[in-house]
Amino acid sequence: MPERDELRVCALYPDLMNIYADRGNLLMLERRCQWRGLGFALTGAGIGDPLDPGGADLYYMGGGQDRDQLLCAQDLYQHKRDALHEAAGRGAVVLAVCGGYQLIGREYQLGSQTLPGVGLIDADTVRSDGPRLIGNVAIEVDLPATGRRTLAGFENHGGRTHLDDGATPLGRVLRGHGNNGRDGHEGARRGNVIGTYLHGPLLPKNAWFADWLIATALGLAEPLAPLDDRLELQAHADARKAAGL
């Protein structure tokens, strides 16, 4: 992807898929662009809206209640699936959190209903009769140009996500439950497509990851200019401590 000096972000279902303060992720991206003199343009795509596969550098979807997730799943599958695949195929970043993560897999079995996913990652999710997986969580990730780093956040999900053999998790669980509480994996990554259960929100607790998303989405060959991240580093340290690190 060619370098750009403006980050174009498209929020999928911003009114319906926005629990757990997930909108804070968008604000974090905006502020870190503005502080560096980079442009930031935010658009939304809701129920019935077409999705432009070339219109954004980063596509974002947060979490939602079951009834809202059902509405979004049908629309996503019927009207936006092909555009999302086209966007991911050209190297755009797709970040899906919690409920959004469940919908970028193949399917989500929710009781007697099966919600179709768009198949950006090789994974299926099943709603469990067991307790919800709730609590502070920390994972170790290894992303291009970052080396091994820690992501810390909060998880609260009743679904258990299972990756196919050979699929790449986002990270290894250090503390918390992760995808299903059993296999030690959290999230999923295929190229620039990332799904995760970490929210609360995710990016204000992990400024380094916000910067990685920005640089990757803009196709930058050089690292972003550093910022005074004393507050952000303290937020990250507090999130790690809350998770038991």
N, C-alpha and C positions, 0 to 999 in steps of 0.2 A: 504494500500500500504506500502511495506517496505521502510525504510529510504534509501536515496541515497546521495552520496556526489558529484554528478555531475548532473546539470540540463540539460536535453535533450529537446530541443525546435524544433518543426517542424512548419515552416512558410508556410501556404497555399497560393499559387499564389503570391509569394513575388514581382514579377515584375508587376503584373496587379492590385492587391489589395493593393495599397500602396500610397494613396493620404493623404493629411492633415498631412504629416510628421509621419505617423503611424510607420515607421521603427524605430523611436526613442523609441518606446516601447520595441523593441527587444534589442536595445543598452542599455537601462536602466536595463533590466534583466541581461544582460551579465556583466555590470559593477558591479552591486550589488552582483553578485555571485563572481566575481573575487576579489573584495575588502575583501571578507570573506574567501578567499582561497578555494572556491567551484569551481568545474569544470563547464564548460559551453560548450555545443555542439549544433550547429545550423545546421539544414538541411532544405531543401525546397521541396515542392511538387507542381509542376505546372500542366498545362494542359497535360493530358495523362499519368502523372506519377502515379504509384501505391502509396497507402498510407499504411504504416505499422502501424497497430493498437497498437502494442507493442513497437514501435520504439521511442516514445517520452513521456515525462512526462507532457508537455504542448504543445497544438496545438493552433496556433495563426492565425487569418485571419483579415486583415484590410479592409479599404474601397476602392472603385473603381468607375470609371466612368460607366455610364449605359451600354455602349457597352462592356466594360471589364467584368462587373458584369454578363451580359448575357452569355458570354463565360464560365465564372467560374461556374455559376449556373448549366448549363447542365453537365459539367464535374464533379462537386461536387456530383450531384444527381446520375449520372450514374456510376461513378467510385470510389467515396470515401465515400459515405453515410454509407455503412455497416461498413467500417473500423472506421469511426468517432463514430458511435454508440457503437462499441466494445470498443474503447478507453475510451469513457465516462463511459461505464458500468464497467470498471475495476478501475475507479476513477481518470483517467487522467484529468487534467485541460484543458478546451477548453475556450479560450477567443476570442470573435468575436466582432469587433468594426465597427459601422456604416453599411456600405454595407455588411460586413461579418455577422453582427447581423441579418440583414434582411434575409440572406440565411440560417441561422440555424433554422428559424421557418418553418412553413409548406409551405408557398408560399408567393410570392411577386407579386402583380398585378401591372404591369407597363404599363399603357395605355391599348392597345389591347393585350398585351402579359402577360402571367402568368408564372413567373419564379418559377420552383419547388424548394422548400427548403428541407433540410434533416430531419426536424422534431425533432431536439434535444430539442426544447422548444415548448410549446403549444401557438403559436402566428401566426398571419397573418399580412402582411403589404400591404397597398394599397397606390399607388402614388396619391397624392391629387392634385386637380386643384387649390387649395388655395396657399397662399404664403409658401415658404420654412420656416422651423423652424430653425432659425439661431440666434446664440448669445452665450454668456457665460452662463454657467449652473452650478448649485451646487445641489447635492442630498445627502440625509441622508441614509446611509446603515447600516445594522446590520448583520455582517458576523460572522461565528464561530470563537471564540477566539479573536475577535477584539472589540466587543461591538459596540455601535453606533458611527460611524465616518462619516466624510464628504468627498465626492469625488467632485472635481471641474474640469471643463474642458470647452470644446467648442462643440457646436452642429451645424450641417448644413445638413439638410435632408428634402427632399420633401415627403418621405414616412411617413405614419402614421401607427405605429405598435400597434396592439390591442392584449392583452393577454387574454386567456380564463379565465373564472371565475375559481378561485382556483389556477391559475398559480401564481408564485411568482415573483414580480418585483425585480430588483436589488436594487432599492431604491425609496425614496419619494422625489419628486421635491421640493426643497427649493427656487430656482430661475431658470428661464428658462422654456422650453417647455416640455421636456421629450419625451415619446414615441409618443404622438399624440397631445399634447397641450391641452388636455381636462381632462384626468382622474387623473392627478397628479402623475403618475408613470413614472419611467425611467428604461430602461433596463429590463432584465429578468435573473433569476437564477434557475437552476435545478441541485441540487448537486454541482458538480464542473464545470458545464457548465455556462458560463456567457456571456451575450450579452449586449452591451451598445452603445449608440450614442455618448458618450463622447470621444473626440479625441483632437488633437491639439499639441502634442500627450498626451495621458492620463497619462501614468506612471511617466514621469518626473515631473508632477504636483502633483503626489500623491504617494510619495515614500513608504508610509506605505502599500498601496495597492499592489505595486510591491513586497514588502516583504511577504505579505500574499499569493500572488500567488506562489512565490518561495517555501515557507514553505509548502503550501498545496500540490503543485506538487511533492515535495520531500518526502512527508509523514512524516515530522518532528514532533516529540513529544514535543520538546522544542522550544521556540522562537529563531529566528535568533539572532546572536550576533549584538549588536547595532553598528551603524556607526556614524561618525561625519556628521550629516545631516543639518548643518546650512544653506547651500545653498538650499537644497531640501525643508526644512521647509519654507524658504523665498519664493520659487517658489509656494508652496502650498498656502501660505498666499496671494500672489499676485493674484493667480487664484481665490481664494475666494473673494477677494476684487473686482476683475473684474466682478464677478457674482453678486455683491451687498451685500455680507455678511460682 
